[in-house]
Amino acid sequence: MKKDIHPEYYQAKVTCVCGETFVTGSTKKEIRVEICSKCHPLFTGKQRIVDSGGQVEKFQQRFAKTQKKKKA
């Protein structure tokens, strides 16, 4: 077998935008995530809209336009 073909493996610190941090194994030393098990709706039981690019606002604007056309 070839030697030194595998990447370096680290104890990576994972940081969520909610402030939660935990350690896991990875080829990177630090990992940043937008959502974790402490803030994900599946695990918390609370509904939260996760919008990373303004897609919800765009949809709501288009939906409002269609509602106005239906009323007219």
Beta strands, then each sheet from edge to edge (+ up, - down):
strand 1: 10-16
strand 2: 21-26
strand 3: 30-33
sheet 1: 2+ 1- 3-
end
